[in-house]
Amino acid sequence: VNIDRETEETKAMYGVGKEPTDNFARRCLLARKLVEKGVRFVQVYASTWDSHDYIAKAHASRIHNVDHPIAALIKDLKQRDLLDETLIVWMGEFGRTPDNGIRGGIKYGRDHNPKAMNIWLAGGGVKAGHTIGATDEIGANAVEVVHPLRDFHVTLLRLLGLDDNKLTYFHAGRYKQLSQFGGNVIKELIA
């Protein structure tokens, strides 16, 4: 799959050939081309967000790297009538603590926070412009419409057209379910 054959307008929309977006822009444009070719699962990495030190500087540069290309990917998929059948999931494995202290690092960073995180989704059967849940006033804990991660997993499976109740695998002498610890579809997310 060759992104060099894309129009200059499309490459500019993604930020190809410009810093600081070039690297991630190429990944997003390649993702769109793979989706166009019928690839059913594409994962695009955006470097590390694991900033225990110098978080303001580290995250500011990462935001500038990804913001423009990911917006272009959504716009491009929508223009090509592919967004409704493509689920975009943007997430990390945890949130960040709100305190700006020194915790296991050298200079002002933030620690891992499994109690509050954000995830955004686009396309693929989710409600556009819809927010679910909230954190406390300092972002330390989820306090409103709190869902365990297993609810998100079950919801993703549903959005992908899979029934978590029918997904089983054999392990250690018995059948296990992918969502064996429960999990409920987050109905507010589904269009």
N, CA, C and O of each residue as an XYZ file, in Angstrom:
764
protein
N       0.863     -1.172      0.000
C       0.000      0.000      0.000
C       0.907      1.232      0.000
O       1.758      1.393      0.875
N       0.712      2.077     -0.976
C       1.614      3.206     -1.192
C       0.879      4.524     -0.963
O      -0.063      4.843     -1.689
N       1.300      5.289      0.038
C       0.634      6.575      0.286
C       1.160      7.678     -0.613
O       0.582      8.764     -0.667
N       2.251      7.413     -1.319
C       2.804      8.435     -2.212
C       1.879      8.743     -3.382
O       1.992      9.802     -3.998
N       0.970      7.831     -3.691
C       0.027      8.048     -4.792
C      -1.167      8.909     -4.387
O      -1.998      9.257     -5.227
N      -1.253      9.247     -3.126
C      -2.338     10.110     -2.658
C      -2.150     11.515     -3.216
O      -1.032     11.919     -3.537
N      -3.238     12.250     -3.330
C      -3.144     13.623     -3.833
C      -2.400     14.491     -2.821
O      -2.358     14.185     -1.630
N      -1.826     15.556     -3.310
C      -1.132     16.494     -2.422
C      -2.111     17.084     -1.417
O      -1.753     17.345     -0.268
N      -3.345     17.291     -1.854
C      -4.379     17.831     -0.960
C      -4.632     16.880      0.211
O      -4.730     17.310      1.360
N      -4.737     15.581     -0.092
C      -4.969     14.591      0.963
C      -3.775     14.520      1.906
O      -3.951     14.499      3.124
N      -2.573     14.484      1.361
C      -1.374     14.427      2.214
C      -1.278     15.668      3.102
O      -0.898     15.574      4.269
N      -1.621     16.817      2.549
C      -1.590     18.054      3.343
C      -2.638     18.019      4.450
O      -2.390     18.485      5.562
N      -3.818     17.461      4.141
C      -4.880     17.372      5.140
C      -4.402     16.571      6.360
O      -4.707     16.933      7.496
N      -3.662     15.498      6.128
C      -3.146     14.656      7.207
C      -1.912     15.257      7.885
O      -1.640     14.962      9.049
N      -1.173     16.091      7.170
C       0.069     16.637      7.701
C       1.294     15.853      7.280
O       2.338     15.935      7.927
N       1.176     15.079      6.182
C       2.320     14.333      5.658
C       3.351     15.324      5.124
O       3.000     16.280      4.432
N       4.615     15.093      5.444
C       5.688     15.948      4.959
C       5.921     17.189      5.793
O       6.771     18.014      5.460
N       5.168     17.327      6.882
C       5.329     18.485      7.770
C       5.675     17.981      9.165
O       5.223     16.919      9.594
N       6.463     18.746      9.838
C       6.748     18.421     11.242
C       5.860     19.286     12.117
O       5.624     20.448     11.785
N       5.369     18.765     13.207
C       5.729     17.503     13.839
C       4.793     16.352     13.488
O       4.845     15.307     14.136
N       3.936     16.517     12.479
C       2.881     15.537     12.222
C       3.257     14.418     11.264
O       2.531     13.427     11.187
N       4.341     14.529     10.542
C       4.633     13.612      9.434
C       4.539     12.140      9.812
O       3.858     11.375      9.130
N       5.200     11.733     10.873
C       5.245     10.325     11.241
C       3.854      9.764     11.520
O       3.465      8.750     10.940
N       3.111     10.412     12.396
C       1.780      9.912     12.740
C       0.803     10.105     11.579
O      -0.108      9.297     11.398
N       0.984     11.160     10.800
C       0.136     11.400      9.631
C       0.249     10.245      8.644
O      -0.757      9.793      8.097
N       1.449      9.773      8.419
C       1.656      8.639      7.509
C       0.962      7.390      8.036
O       0.384      6.627      7.263
N       1.016      7.181      9.336
C       0.345      6.020      9.937
C      -1.168      6.109      9.766
O      -1.822      5.121      9.432
N      -1.719      7.297      9.997
C      -3.169      7.477      9.857
C      -3.610      7.325      8.407
O      -4.640      6.710      8.133
N      -2.851      7.872      7.493
C      -3.189      7.751      6.077
C      -3.089      6.296      5.629
O      -3.934      5.823      4.868
N      -2.081      5.595      6.086
C      -1.959      4.174      5.781
C      -3.137      3.397      6.368
O      -3.654      2.479      5.732
N      -3.557      3.757      7.566
C      -4.720      3.106      8.182
C      -5.958      3.284      7.310
O      -6.706      2.330      7.094
N      -6.179      4.502      6.806
C      -7.326      4.740      5.937
C      -7.259      3.875      4.683
O      -8.267      3.312      4.258
N      -6.080      3.773      4.098
C      -5.918      2.969      2.888
C      -6.173      1.489      3.182
O      -6.772      0.793      2.362
N      -5.729      1.006      4.336
C      -5.974     -0.385      4.706
C      -7.463     -0.643      4.907
O      -7.984     -1.670      4.470
N      -8.141      0.284      5.564
C      -9.594      0.156      5.742
C     -10.280      0.136      4.384
O     -11.189     -0.661      4.151
N      -9.846      1.009      3.495
C     -10.396      1.071      2.141
C     -10.227     -0.252      1.397
O     -11.077     -0.638      0.594
N      -9.120     -0.941      1.675
C      -8.833     -2.224      1.017
C      -9.555     -3.388      1.684
O      -9.469     -4.522      1.212
N     -10.273     -3.116      2.788
C     -11.043     -4.169      3.438
C     -10.390     -4.812      4.643
O     -10.914     -5.792      5.171
N      -9.260     -4.290      5.093
C      -8.624     -4.834      6.297
C      -9.559     -4.573      7.473
O     -10.026     -3.450      7.664
N      -9.829     -5.607      8.254
C     -10.854     -5.510      9.293
C     -10.352     -4.958     10.617
O     -11.153     -4.480     11.420
N      -9.060     -5.010     10.866
C      -8.530     -4.471     12.119
C      -7.209     -3.772     11.828
O      -6.291     -4.368     11.264
N      -7.122     -2.522     12.210
C      -5.908     -1.729     12.017
C      -5.593     -1.054     13.348
O      -6.473     -0.452     13.963
N      -4.363     -1.148     13.786
C      -3.953     -0.486     15.018
C      -2.868      0.524     14.684
O      -1.875      0.193     14.037
N      -3.067      1.754     15.129
C      -2.114      2.827     14.893
C      -1.581      3.282     16.252
O      -2.350      3.690     17.123
N      -0.286      3.208     16.423
C       0.331      3.633     17.675
C       0.738      5.097     17.612
O       1.108      5.610     16.556
N       0.665      5.753     18.752
C       1.039      7.167     18.842
C       2.131      7.365     19.884
O       2.002      8.221     20.758
N       3.184      6.599     19.804
C       4.305      6.726     20.713
C       3.843      6.503     22.153
O       2.759      5.965     22.382
N       4.631      6.900     23.088
C       4.287      6.675     24.491
C       3.749      7.948     25.138
O       4.197      9.055     24.842
N       2.795      7.763     26.010
C       2.250      8.874     26.799
C       2.617      8.665     28.266
O       2.056      9.319     29.145
N       3.544      7.767     28.530
C       3.922      7.384     29.887
C       4.952      8.366     30.437
O       6.140      8.057     30.531
N       4.477      9.541     30.794
C       5.367     10.638     31.193
C       5.384     10.827     32.702
O       4.568     11.562     33.257
N       6.316     10.161     33.352
C       6.478     10.380     34.786
C       7.279     11.651     35.051
O       7.224     12.210     36.147
N       8.006     12.095     34.063
C       8.832     13.292     34.199
C       8.459     14.302     33.121
O       8.109     13.933     32.000
N       8.536     15.548     33.468
C       8.349     16.642     32.499
C       7.065     16.476     31.677
O       7.094     16.577     30.451
N       5.958     16.224     32.343
C       4.716     15.900     31.641
C       4.218     17.030     30.745
O       3.737     16.769     29.642
N       4.321     18.256     31.188
C       3.810     19.369     30.377
C       4.523     19.431     29.030
O       3.882     19.576     27.989
N       5.815     19.324     29.053
C       6.593     19.376     27.810
C       6.346     18.128     26.960
O       6.130     18.229     25.752
N       6.380     16.967     27.585
C       6.232     15.709     26.844
C       4.864     15.595     26.185
O       4.772     15.262     25.003
N       3.812     15.865     26.931
C       2.469     15.724     26.369
C       2.161     16.814     25.354
O       1.457     16.562     24.376
N       2.667     18.006     25.566
C       2.419     19.084     24.602
C       2.957     18.705     23.232
O       2.290     18.926     22.221
N       4.147     18.142     23.187
C       4.709     17.766     21.881
C       3.946     16.602     21.271
O       3.760     16.564     20.055
N       3.504     15.658     22.078
C       2.751     14.518     21.545
C       1.398     14.959     20.993
O       0.952     14.460     19.959
N       0.757     15.882     21.675
C      -0.534     16.392     21.196
C      -0.368     17.022     19.823
O      -1.189     16.792     18.935
N       0.675     17.806     19.638
C       0.919     18.437     18.333
C       1.208     17.399     17.250
O       0.926     17.636     16.076
N       1.765     16.259     17.633
C       2.060     15.195     16.667
C       0.806     14.492     16.170
O       0.758     14.063     15.017
N      -0.207     14.366     17.017
C      -1.339     13.490     16.698
C      -2.649     14.201     16.391
O      -3.484     13.657     15.667
N      -2.846     15.380     16.913
C      -4.142     16.052     16.816
C      -4.597     16.250     15.370
O      -5.714     15.874     15.016
N      -3.768     16.816     14.564
C      -4.094     17.099     13.159
C      -4.327     15.811     12.351
O      -5.337     15.721     11.653
N      -3.431     14.811     12.418
C      -3.633     13.592     11.635
C      -4.870     12.787     12.023
O      -5.551     12.257     11.144
N      -5.178     12.682     13.315
C      -6.344     11.875     13.692
C      -7.633     12.571     13.266
O      -8.594     11.908     12.877
N      -7.662     13.894     13.336
C      -8.831     14.633     12.843
C      -8.986     14.430     11.341
O     -10.104     14.293     10.843
N      -7.873     14.411     10.620
C      -7.915     14.180      9.170
C      -8.414     12.781      8.851
O      -9.173     12.594      7.899
N      -7.997     11.797      9.635
C      -8.463     10.426      9.410
C      -9.975     10.344      9.538
O     -10.640      9.743      8.694
N     -10.516     10.940     10.580
C     -11.971     10.922     10.771
C     -12.664     11.627      9.613
O     -13.634     11.109      9.059
N     -12.176     12.796      9.249
C     -12.767     13.561      8.143
C     -12.699     12.773      6.831
O     -13.677     12.716      6.085
N     -11.554     12.176      6.558
C     -11.352     11.425      5.320
C     -12.265     10.206      5.256
O     -12.884      9.947      4.224
N     -12.351      9.458      6.353
C     -13.246      8.298      6.382
C     -14.694      8.726      6.161
O     -15.445      8.052      5.458
N     -15.079      9.845      6.762
C     -16.445     10.345      6.592
C     -16.700     10.744      5.137
O     -17.744     10.411      4.578
N     -15.755     11.452      4.526
C     -15.913     11.872      3.126
C     -16.014     10.674      2.183
O     -16.656     10.765      1.137
N     -15.399      9.576      2.536
C     -15.401      8.376      1.696
C     -16.496      7.395      2.098
O     -16.505      6.253      1.639
N     -17.419      7.833      2.953
C     -18.513      6.991      3.446
C     -18.013      5.705      4.113
O     -18.638      4.651      3.990
N     -16.898      5.799      4.810
C     -16.337      4.650      5.521
C     -16.420      4.785      7.036
O     -16.179      3.812      7.751
N     -16.754      5.963      7.537
C     -16.733      6.168      8.987
C     -17.811      5.358      9.697
O     -17.568      4.833     10.783
N     -18.983      5.250      9.109
C     -20.060      4.507      9.769
C     -19.732      3.032      9.946
O     -20.265      2.380     10.844
N     -18.862      2.505      9.101
C     -18.505      1.089      9.218
C     -17.109      0.887      9.819
O     -16.602     -0.233      9.867
N     -16.501      1.976     10.271
C     -15.170      1.909     10.876
C     -15.247      2.446     12.298
O     -15.660      3.586     12.514
N     -14.857      1.640     13.254
C     -14.847      2.064     14.652
C     -13.445      2.539     15.013
O     -12.481      1.778     14.927
N     -13.341      3.791     15.414
C     -12.066      4.347     15.863
C     -12.102      4.426     17.385
O     -13.015      5.011     17.968
N     -11.104      3.835     18.012
C     -10.994      3.832     19.474
C      -9.665      4.484     19.839
O      -8.606      4.040     19.395
N      -9.724      5.534     20.646
C      -8.506      6.221     21.101
C      -8.429      6.053     22.609
O      -9.280      6.558     23.341
N      -7.409      5.342     23.071
C      -7.292      5.117     24.510
C      -5.881      4.680     24.869
O      -5.092      4.273     24.017
N      -5.599      4.776     26.139
C      -4.392      4.202     26.710
C      -4.832      3.152     27.707
O      -6.011      2.805     27.771
N      -3.902      2.650     28.478
C      -4.284      1.600     29.418
C      -4.656      2.128     30.796
O      -5.102      1.362     31.651
N      -4.478      3.431     31.023
C      -4.841      4.032     32.305
C      -4.840      5.538     32.153
O      -4.391      6.074     31.139
N      -5.348      6.216     33.173
C      -5.308      7.668     33.191
C      -4.064      8.150     33.924
O      -3.138      7.379     34.176
N      -4.054      9.409     34.254
C      -2.944     10.027     34.977
C      -3.464     10.694     36.236
O      -4.554     11.265     36.238
N      -2.692     10.623     37.301
C      -3.083     11.290     38.539
C      -3.036     12.800     38.336
O      -2.224     13.296     37.554
N      -3.902     13.535     39.035
C      -3.945     14.982     38.845
C      -2.853     15.743     39.590
O      -2.562     16.893     39.260
N      -2.251     15.112     40.590
C      -1.235     15.829     41.356
C       0.011     16.038     40.506
O       0.342     15.218     39.650
N       0.672     17.113     40.750
C       1.836     17.478     39.958
C       3.102     17.337     40.789
O       3.966     18.214     40.795
N       3.188     16.218     41.486
C       4.324     16.010     42.370
C       5.342     15.076     41.759
O       5.193     14.610     40.629
N       6.373     14.814     42.526
C       7.430     13.916     42.082
C       7.112     12.534     42.628
O       7.212     12.303     43.833
N       6.729     11.614     41.750
C       6.363     10.256     42.141
C       7.117      9.275     41.260
O       6.678      8.990     40.146
N       8.190      8.776     41.711
C       8.929      7.790     40.941
C       9.658      8.386     39.750
O      10.223      7.656     38.936
N       9.648      9.705     39.644
C      10.329     10.353     38.535
C      11.246     11.431     39.055
O      11.492     11.526     40.258
N      11.740     12.227     38.168
C      12.704     13.257     38.540
C      12.031     14.614     38.664
O      12.175     15.294     39.680
N      11.314     14.999     37.653
C      10.673     16.312     37.625
C       9.191     16.140     37.342
O       8.757     15.143     36.765
N       8.452     17.107     37.751
C       7.002     17.119     37.699
C       6.381     16.247     36.612
O       6.431     16.557     35.422
N       5.810     15.173     37.060
C       5.117     14.253     36.180
C       3.847     13.794     36.844
O       3.391     14.404     37.811
N       3.285     12.754     36.352
C       2.067     12.221     36.942
C       2.173     10.708     36.982
O       2.803     10.088     36.124
N       1.551     10.131     37.986
C       1.600      8.687     38.143
C       0.448      8.038     37.378
O      -0.444      8.723     36.878
N       0.482      6.709     37.295
C      -0.607      5.965     36.670
C      -1.862      6.096     37.527
O      -1.781      6.100     38.755
N      -3.013      6.204     36.885
C      -4.269      6.331     37.621
C      -5.315      5.390     37.029
O      -5.916      5.703     36.001
N      -5.539      4.237     37.669
C      -6.556      3.313     37.177
C      -7.980      3.720     37.574
O      -8.942      3.068     37.167
N      -8.123      4.787     38.363
C      -9.440      5.186     38.866
C     -10.152      6.189     37.979
O     -11.345      6.432     38.160
N      -9.450      6.771     37.030
C     -10.074      7.752     36.139
C      -9.262      7.826     34.851
O      -8.048      8.031     34.872
N      -9.945      7.658     33.753
C      -9.279      7.762     32.455
C     -10.303      8.205     31.429
O     -11.505      8.201     31.695
N      -9.830      8.582     30.273
C     -10.776      8.916     29.221
C     -10.463      8.099     27.986
O      -9.323      7.705     27.737
N     -11.498      7.862     27.236
C     -11.440      7.121     25.986
C     -12.369      7.853     25.047
O     -13.433      8.308     25.466
N     -11.999      7.976     23.798
C     -12.973      8.505     22.853
C     -13.117      7.554     21.678
O     -12.185      6.843     21.303
N     -14.309      7.567     21.113
C     -14.629      6.711     19.981
C     -15.273      7.543     18.887
O     -15.878      8.582     19.155
N     -15.140      7.081     17.659
C     -15.780      7.747     16.523
C     -16.216      6.688     15.525
O     -15.578      5.645     15.382
N     -17.324      6.976     14.833
C     -17.804      6.088     13.776
C     -18.358      4.789     14.313
O     -18.726      4.691     15.483
N     -18.415      3.788     13.446
C     -18.713      2.412     13.818
C     -19.887      2.154     14.724
O     -19.847      1.200     15.501
N     -20.925      2.951     14.665
C     -22.113      2.688     15.459
C     -22.180      3.383     16.800
O     -23.060      3.075     17.604
N     -21.268      4.323     17.069
C     -21.344      5.064     18.329
C     -22.048      6.396     18.112
O     -22.050      6.943     17.010
N     -22.641      6.904     19.180
C     -23.295      8.214     19.121
C     -22.229      9.302     19.022
O     -21.291      9.339     19.818
N     -22.381     10.168     18.057
C     -21.425     11.268     17.884
C     -21.702     12.368     18.902
O     -22.856     12.643     19.232
N     -20.643     12.990     19.394
C     -20.773     14.135     20.286
C     -21.393     13.819     21.624
O     -22.004     14.692     22.241
N     -21.253     12.603     22.085
C     -21.899     12.156     23.312
C     -20.840     11.909     24.389
O     -19.855     11.216     24.136
N     -21.031     12.464     25.574
C     -20.110     12.252     26.688
C     -20.798     11.408     27.741
O     -21.957     11.643     28.081
N     -20.080     10.427     28.254
C     -20.623      9.568     29.306
C     -19.655      9.610     30.480
O     -18.465      9.335     30.326
N     -20.168      9.954     31.644
C     -19.356      9.947     32.848
C     -18.624     11.247     33.101
O     -18.592     12.150     32.265
N     -18.035     11.312     34.290
C     -17.272     12.492     34.699
C     -16.350     12.087     35.841
O     -16.534     11.050     36.478
N     -15.359     12.929     36.080
C     -14.470     12.720     37.221
C     -14.795     13.757     38.288
O     -15.581     14.678     38.064
N     -14.178     13.588     39.447
C     -14.314     14.606     40.485
C     -13.642     15.892     40.006
O     -13.086     15.946     38.909
N     -13.702     16.921     40.845
C     -13.233     18.247     40.412
C     -11.741     18.309     40.099
O     -11.298     19.239     39.426
N     -10.960     17.343     40.569
C      -9.530     17.368     40.252
C      -9.107     16.233     39.307
O      -7.923     16.097     38.999
N     -10.051     15.435     38.855
C      -9.726     14.374     37.907
C      -9.081     13.147     38.517
O      -8.426     12.377     37.814
N      -9.258     12.953     39.818
C      -8.627     11.813     40.488
C      -9.453     10.538     40.389
O      -8.904      9.443     40.272
N     -10.783     10.684     40.435
C     -11.663      9.516     40.461
C     -12.864      9.720     39.550
O     -13.381     10.828     39.413
N     -13.295      8.626     38.930
C     -14.550      8.661     38.187
C     -15.676      8.726     39.208
O     -15.677      7.962     40.173
N     -16.628      9.619     39.011
C     -17.691      9.796     40.002
C     -19.091      9.740     39.395
O     -20.071      9.600     40.126
N     -19.196      9.844     38.101
C     -20.514      9.906     37.475
C     -20.564      8.891     36.347
O     -19.692      8.878     35.479
N     -21.579      8.044     36.357
C     -21.747      6.986     35.356
C     -20.436      6.198     35.232
O     -19.818      6.159     34.169
N     -20.036      5.585     36.324
C     -18.771      4.857     36.380
C     -18.961      3.463     35.786
O     -19.865      2.727     36.183
N     -18.111      3.113     34.843
C     -18.157      1.789     34.222
C     -16.817      1.095     34.404
O     -15.768      1.697     34.171
N     -16.844     -0.172     34.822
C     -15.583     -0.922     34.843
C     -15.127     -1.177     33.405
O     -15.936     -1.140     32.478
N     -13.859     -1.430     33.227
C     -13.311     -1.636     31.892
C     -13.976     -2.809     31.171
O     -14.075     -2.805     29.944
N     -14.432     -3.811     31.924
C     -15.094     -4.952     31.278
C     -16.364     -4.517     30.546
O     -16.725     -5.124     29.538
N     -17.053     -3.472     31.037
C     -18.212     -2.945     30.308
C     -17.781     -2.389     28.958
O     -18.468     -2.566     27.952
N     -16.649     -1.722     28.949
C     -16.132     -1.179     27.693
C     -15.766     -2.305     26.737
O     -16.053     -2.219     25.543
N     -15.137     -3.360     27.245
C     -14.782     -4.503     26.400
C     -16.017     -5.124     25.765
O     -16.036     -5.381     24.561
N     -17.047     -5.364     26.566
C     -18.282     -5.957     26.051
C     -18.928     -5.029     25.022
O     -19.461     -5.495     24.015
N     -18.881     -3.728     25.271
C     -19.448     -2.752     24.331
C     -18.678     -2.764     23.016
O     -19.287     -2.728     21.947
N     -17.357     -2.815     23.080
C     -16.557     -2.901     21.855
C     -16.919     -4.142     21.055
O     -17.083     -4.075     19.837
N     -17.041     -5.266     21.733
C     -17.425     -6.493     21.034
C     -18.765     -6.315     20.334
O     -18.922     -6.719     19.182
N     -19.725     -5.720     21.016
C     -21.047     -5.492     20.418
C     -20.941     -4.588     19.199
O     -21.551     -4.864     18.166
N     -20.164     -3.501     19.313
C     -19.987     -2.588     18.182
C     -19.306     -3.270     17.001
O     -19.503     -2.874     15.853
N     -18.511     -4.288     17.282
C     -17.848     -5.051     16.223
C     -18.721     -6.184     15.698
O     -18.294     -6.971     14.853
N     -19.955     -6.259     16.212
C     -20.889     -7.275     15.737
C     -20.711     -8.631     16.382
O     -21.160     -9.639     15.837
N     -20.061     -8.675     17.537
C     -19.811     -9.934     18.225
C     -20.610     -9.996     19.519
O     -20.760     -8.995     20.220
N     -21.117    -11.179     19.824
C     -21.864    -11.402     21.061
C     -20.914    -12.020     22.078
O     -20.466    -13.153     21.903
N     -20.611    -11.288     23.127
C     -19.659    -11.789     24.121
C     -20.127    -13.079     24.773
O     -19.301    -13.848     25.265
N     -21.431    -13.337     24.791
C     -21.949    -14.573     25.372
C     -21.627    -15.792     24.513
O     -21.672    -16.924     24.996
N     -21.306    -15.567     23.257
C     -21.003    -16.678     22.350
C     -19.509    -16.846     22.097
O     -19.098    -17.769     21.393
N     -18.706    -15.972     22.660
C     -17.255    -16.068     22.477
C     -16.659    -16.853     23.635
O     -16.470    -16.320     24.729
N     -16.367    -18.110     23.388
C     -15.782    -18.951     24.423
C     -14.499    -19.582     23.893
O     -14.298    -19.709     22.685
N     -13.653    -19.965     24.814
C     -12.425    -20.665     24.451
C     -12.140    -21.703     25.528
O     -12.546    -21.542     26.679
N     -11.444    -22.761     25.152
C     -11.141    -23.844     26.067
C      -9.793    -23.587     26.729
O      -8.788    -23.393     26.046
N      -9.775    -23.587     28.058
C      -8.536    -23.355     28.795
C      -8.606    -24.074     30.137
O      -9.612    -23.996     30.842
N      -7.551    -24.762     30.474
C      -7.426    -25.443     31.771
C      -8.601    -26.380     32.037
O      -9.110    -26.449     33.156
N      -9.020    -27.089     31.014
C     -10.047    -28.102     31.186
C     -11.481    -27.618     31.166
O     -12.398    -28.397     31.426
N     -11.692    -26.356     30.866
C     -13.077    -25.878     30.796
C     -13.202    -24.727     29.804
O     -12.223    -24.082     29.428
N     -14.429    -24.501     29.403
C     -14.691    -23.390     28.496
C     -14.790    -22.098     29.293
O     -15.422    -22.047     30.348
N     -14.166    -21.075     28.778
C     -14.216    -19.771     29.428
C     -14.766    -18.755     28.444
O     -14.633    -18.890     27.227
N     -15.378    -17.752     29.004
C     -15.966    -16.687     28.203
C     -15.024    -15.491     28.217
O     -14.386    -15.203     29.230
N     -14.944    -14.800     27.089
C     -14.062    -13.645     26.995
C     -14.368    -12.628     28.095
O     -13.458    -12.032     28.671
N     -15.638    -12.440     28.377
C     -16.057    -11.498     29.422
C     -16.557    -12.266     30.641
O     -17.617    -11.953     31.183
N     -15.801    -13.265     31.070
C     -16.258    -14.174     32.117
C     -16.524    -13.511     33.464
O     -17.183    -14.103     34.319
N     -16.033    -12.317     33.664
C     -16.284    -11.630     34.924
C     -17.446    -10.660     34.801
O     -17.569     -9.728     35.596
N     -18.286    -10.872     33.821
C     -19.430     -9.992     33.630
C     -19.106     -8.892     32.652
O     -18.152     -8.972     31.879
N     -19.902     -7.892     32.704
C     -19.748     -6.782     31.779
C     -21.071     -6.514     31.107
O     -21.737     -7.434     30.634
N     -21.445     -5.269     31.065
C     -22.700     -4.867     30.443
C     -22.421     -3.869     29.338
O     -21.554     -3.003     29.461
N     -23.167     -4.005     28.260
C     -23.032     -3.067     27.154
C     -23.384     -1.665     27.654
O     -24.389     -1.481     28.340
N     -22.564     -0.692     27.313
C     -22.835      0.704     27.663
C     -23.780      1.235     26.589
O     -23.350      1.749     25.556
N     -25.063      1.100     26.857
C     -26.088      1.396     25.845
C     -26.080      2.851     25.401
O     -26.454      3.159     24.269
N     -25.652      3.755     26.295
C     -25.621      5.180     25.941
C     -24.623      5.477     24.821
O     -24.702      6.527     24.183
N     -23.686      4.562     24.581
C     -22.687      4.756     23.527
C     -23.196      4.362     22.143
O     -22.710      4.862     21.128
N     -24.166      3.472     22.111
C     -24.580      2.879     20.839
C     -25.628      3.743     20.150
O     -26.638      4.121     20.743
N     -25.362      4.043     18.888
C     -26.283      4.885     18.102
C     -27.551      4.121     17.764
O     -28.441      4.663     17.109
